[in-house]
Amino acid sequence: AMAYADRLQPEHRPALAAVEDLFPSDYSELAVAGRRAASAAILRQVLPEVEPLDGVTWEEHSLLGERGESVLVRLYLPSGAAVPLPAIYYIHGGGMWAGTIDFEHANAVRLSETLDCVVACVEYRLAPENPFPEPLNDCLLGYTWLTTRAESLGIDARRIVIFGASAGGGLAFGTALKVRDSGAHLPALVATIAPMIDDRDNTASVREFDRLGPLLWDGTKNREGWSWYLGGNPADEY
């Protein structure tokens, strides 16, 4: 089979190689904490700095869960836009075990400014320290808070989107299913990019994209991420 990198458009290969060179050679052998630290160091090098803008302000809210857990939601607010505003409930990616809302900051500011919408980023707890259903419960807590406080936050409750990429996409679908089955306020849309939704370890894509190197999500990391997220338990419909 043709190597994955060889299937990329030629003009993209140097950029991929340059980012791969930033990763330590033993990245795949590191424990979770070491991988998080290495990834954070790399992201700090490549992510743009965002200063407070005239067009967007942000504030943080600490939510208390039923079991005493604290979940942070960072709310981005476009200034000067006519209320009520649409809102994006933003769930970050990271394979279920990495990522933070800080790494999504520049994108959240850009979305809020460009679309004149409220963006709410949720800092859910990560596996393997907090396996399923805890990350999903955190996402549900943040969404419930956003929808119940919509009017006071200047949000049009009819135009709330749940958005996520990768792990965030899987959690977006899980959140929407939980909301649907509880009879709570449904989102207008669930929008995802490359959602992490299939825990099976032997699908065609898992086999095809196995062992792609430290940078790229592959079959090996997919099995690993799902194992940490599920904590040895079978996956349910959420």
C-alpha positions as CSV (number, residue, x, y, z in Angstrom):
1,A,0.0,0.0,0.0
2,M,1.2,3.6,-0.7
3,A,2.5,5.4,2.3
4,Y,0.1,7.9,3.8
5,A,2.5,10.8,3.3
6,D,2.9,9.9,-0.3
7,R,-0.8,10.3,-0.9
8,L,-0.7,13.9,0.2
9,Q,-0.6,16.7,-2.4
10,P,3.2,17.5,-2.9
11,E,2.8,21.1,-1.7
12,H,1.6,19.9,1.7
13,R,4.4,17.4,2.4
14,P,7.0,19.9,3.6
15,A,4.6,21.5,6.1
16,L,3.8,18.0,7.5
17,A,7.4,17.1,7.7
18,A,8.3,20.4,9.5
19,V,5.7,19.8,12.2
20,E,6.6,16.2,12.6
21,D,10.2,17.3,13.3
22,L,9.0,19.2,16.3
23,F,7.8,16.0,18.1
24,P,10.3,14.1,20.3
25,S,11.4,10.8,18.7
26,D,10.0,8.8,21.7
27,Y,6.6,10.6,21.7
28,S,4.6,7.4,21.1
29,E,6.3,5.7,24.0
30,L,5.6,8.5,26.5
31,A,3.0,8.2,29.1
32,V,-0.1,10.4,28.9
33,A,1.4,13.3,31.0
34,G,4.6,13.3,28.9
35,R,2.6,13.4,25.7
36,R,0.4,16.2,26.9
37,A,3.5,18.2,27.9
38,A,5.2,17.6,24.6
39,S,2.1,18.5,22.6
40,A,1.5,21.7,24.6
41,A,5.1,22.8,24.1
42,I,4.7,22.3,20.3
43,L,1.4,24.1,20.2
44,R,2.8,27.1,22.0
45,Q,5.3,27.4,19.1
46,V,2.8,27.2,16.3
47,L,-0.5,28.7,17.6
48,P,-1.0,32.4,17.0
49,E,-1.1,34.8,19.9
50,V,-4.5,36.5,20.4
51,E,-4.8,39.8,22.3
52,P,-8.1,41.2,23.5
53,L,-9.9,42.7,20.5
54,D,-12.4,45.5,20.3
55,G,-14.8,43.1,18.7
56,V,-14.7,40.2,21.1
57,T,-14.5,39.9,24.9
58,W,-14.4,36.7,27.0
59,E,-15.3,35.6,30.5
60,E,-15.1,32.4,32.4
61,H,-17.7,30.6,34.4
62,S,-17.1,27.7,36.8
63,L,-20.0,25.3,36.9
64,L,-20.6,22.8,39.7
65,G,-21.7,19.3,38.8
66,E,-23.9,16.9,40.7
67,R,-20.9,15.1,42.2
68,G,-19.0,18.2,43.2
69,E,-16.9,18.4,40.1
70,S,-16.0,21.9,38.7
71,V,-16.3,22.5,35.0
72,L,-15.0,25.6,33.3
73,V,-16.8,27.3,30.4
74,R,-15.2,30.2,28.6
75,L,-17.7,32.5,27.0
76,Y,-16.7,34.6,24.0
77,L,-19.0,37.6,23.3
78,P,-19.0,39.8,20.2
79,S,-19.5,43.5,21.0
80,G,-21.8,45.7,19.2
81,A,-23.9,42.8,17.7
82,A,-27.6,42.9,18.0
83,V,-29.0,40.5,20.5
84,P,-30.2,37.8,20.8
85,L,-27.2,36.1,19.1
86,P,-26.7,32.6,17.8
87,A,-24.3,30.5,19.8
88,I,-21.7,27.8,19.2
89,Y,-21.1,25.3,22.0
90,Y,-17.5,24.4,21.2
91,I,-16.0,21.0,22.4
92,H,-12.3,20.7,21.8
93,G,-10.5,17.7,20.4
94,G,-7.5,15.8,21.6
95,G,-8.3,12.1,21.3
96,M,-10.2,12.1,24.6
97,W,-7.0,12.4,26.6
98,A,-5.4,15.7,25.5
99,G,-6.3,19.3,24.5
100,T,-7.6,22.3,26.4
101,I,-9.7,25.3,25.7
102,D,-6.6,27.4,25.6
103,F,-5.5,25.7,22.4
104,E,-8.8,26.6,20.8
105,H,-8.7,30.2,21.9
106,A,-7.6,31.8,18.6
107,N,-10.2,29.8,16.7
108,A,-13.0,30.7,19.2
109,V,-12.1,34.4,18.9
110,R,-12.2,34.2,15.2
111,L,-15.5,32.4,15.1
112,S,-17.1,34.9,17.5
113,E,-15.8,37.9,15.6
114,T,-16.5,36.6,12.1
115,L,-19.9,35.1,12.7
116,D,-21.2,37.6,15.3
117,C,-22.1,34.8,17.6
118,V,-21.5,33.7,21.2
119,V,-18.9,30.9,21.5
120,A,-18.9,28.8,24.6
121,C,-15.8,26.5,25.1
122,V,-16.1,23.7,27.7
123,E,-13.1,22.4,29.6
124,Y,-14.2,18.8,30.1
125,R,-12.1,16.4,32.2
126,L,-9.8,14.1,30.3
127,A,-9.3,10.3,30.2
128,P,-7.6,8.1,31.4
129,E,-7.9,9.9,34.8
130,N,-11.5,10.6,34.1
131,P,-13.0,7.9,31.9
132,F,-16.5,7.7,30.3
133,P,-19.0,9.0,31.2
134,E,-17.3,11.8,33.1
135,P,-16.1,13.8,30.0
136,L,-19.5,13.5,28.4
137,N,-21.2,14.5,31.7
138,D,-19.1,17.6,31.8
139,C,-20.0,18.5,28.2
140,L,-23.7,18.0,29.1
141,L,-23.4,20.2,32.1
142,G,-22.0,23.0,30.1
143,Y,-24.6,22.7,27.4
144,T,-27.4,22.6,29.9
145,W,-26.1,25.7,31.6
146,L,-25.8,27.5,28.2
147,T,-29.4,26.7,27.2
148,T,-31.0,27.4,30.5
149,R,-29.2,30.8,30.7
150,A,-29.6,31.7,27.1
151,E,-31.9,34.6,27.6
152,S,-29.8,36.3,30.3
153,L,-26.7,35.7,28.1
154,G,-28.3,37.4,25.1
155,I,-28.5,34.1,23.2
156,D,-31.2,33.0,20.8
157,A,-32.1,29.6,22.1
158,R,-33.4,28.6,18.7
159,R,-29.9,29.0,17.2
160,I,-27.5,27.0,19.3
161,V,-25.0,24.8,17.5
162,I,-23.0,22.0,19.2
163,F,-19.6,21.9,17.4
164,G,-16.5,19.7,17.8
165,A,-13.6,18.2,15.9
166,S,-12.1,14.7,16.5
167,A,-12.8,13.8,20.1
168,G,-14.9,16.9,20.4
169,G,-17.0,15.7,17.5
170,G,-17.7,12.4,19.2
171,L,-18.5,14.2,22.4
172,A,-20.8,16.6,20.4
173,F,-22.8,13.7,19.1
174,G,-22.9,12.1,22.6
175,T,-24.1,15.4,24.1
176,A,-26.8,15.8,21.5
177,L,-28.0,12.2,22.0
178,K,-28.2,12.7,25.8
179,V,-30.1,15.9,25.3
180,R,-32.5,14.3,22.9
181,D,-33.2,11.3,25.2
182,S,-33.7,13.5,28.3
183,G,-36.2,15.8,26.5
184,A,-34.0,18.8,27.1
185,H,-33.5,21.7,24.7
186,L,-32.3,20.4,21.3
187,P,-29.6,22.2,19.4
188,A,-30.4,23.6,16.0
189,L,-27.4,21.7,14.5
190,V,-24.6,19.4,15.4
191,A,-21.5,20.2,13.3
192,T,-18.4,18.1,13.5
193,I,-15.1,17.6,11.8
194,A,-13.6,14.1,11.6
195,P,-15.6,13.0,14.7
196,M,-14.3,10.2,16.9
197,I,-17.4,8.0,17.0
198,D,-16.3,4.4,16.4
199,D,-14.5,2.5,19.2
200,R,-14.1,-0.7,17.1
201,D,-10.4,-1.5,16.7
202,N,-10.4,-3.4,13.4
203,T,-12.3,-1.3,11.0
204,A,-11.0,-0.7,7.4
205,S,-9.9,2.8,8.2
206,V,-8.2,1.8,11.5
207,R,-6.2,-0.8,9.5
208,E,-5.5,1.5,6.6
209,F,-4.2,4.3,8.7
210,D,-2.1,2.4,11.2
211,R,1.2,3.6,12.5
212,L,1.4,7.0,10.7
213,G,4.0,8.5,13.1
214,P,3.9,10.7,16.1
215,L,2.0,13.6,14.6
216,L,-0.9,12.0,12.9
217,W,-3.9,10.2,14.4
218,D,-3.8,6.6,13.3
219,G,-5.2,3.2,14.1
220,T,-2.8,2.6,17.0
221,K,-3.7,5.9,18.6
222,N,-7.4,5.4,18.0
223,R,-7.3,2.0,19.8
224,E,-5.3,3.7,22.6
225,G,-7.6,6.7,22.9
226,W,-10.8,4.6,23.0
227,S,-9.2,2.2,25.6
228,W,-8.4,5.1,27.9
229,Y,-11.8,6.8,27.4
230,L,-13.8,3.7,28.0
231,G,-11.7,2.5,30.9
232,G,-12.1,-1.2,30.0
233,N,-15.9,-1.0,29.8
234,P,-18.0,-1.6,26.6
235,A,-19.2,1.4,24.7
236,D,-22.9,2.2,25.0
237,E,-25.1,4.3,22.6
238,Y,-23.6,7.5,23.9
